[in-house]
């Protein structure tokens, strides 16, 4: 993703996924692209911003906590999660935050 996500007026939620890559990139780009496509079809999805190198930070925006739970349980997303734990990441952390205020230039 190379643009700033268009989000509605707050409140809404942000899922912040920070990852340390393992160095094994086999299939990573294809899966990442697939997950963006799948997430964008999920009810409650509002947008996403991502920067990935050795350290990656992806922020996805959601209308409510239930939508985030449903995305976490999506069958194809669960496959990607398992591959991330087993293959692509040496470590990661997920944070969920409620956005109370935003502003832009």
Secondary structure, DSSP 8 states (H G I E B T S, - for coil): --S-----SS-EEEEEEEEEE-S--TTHHHHHHHHHHHHHHSTTEEEEEEE-SSEEEEEEEES-HHHHHHHHH-HHHHHHHHHIIIIIEEEEEEEEEEE------
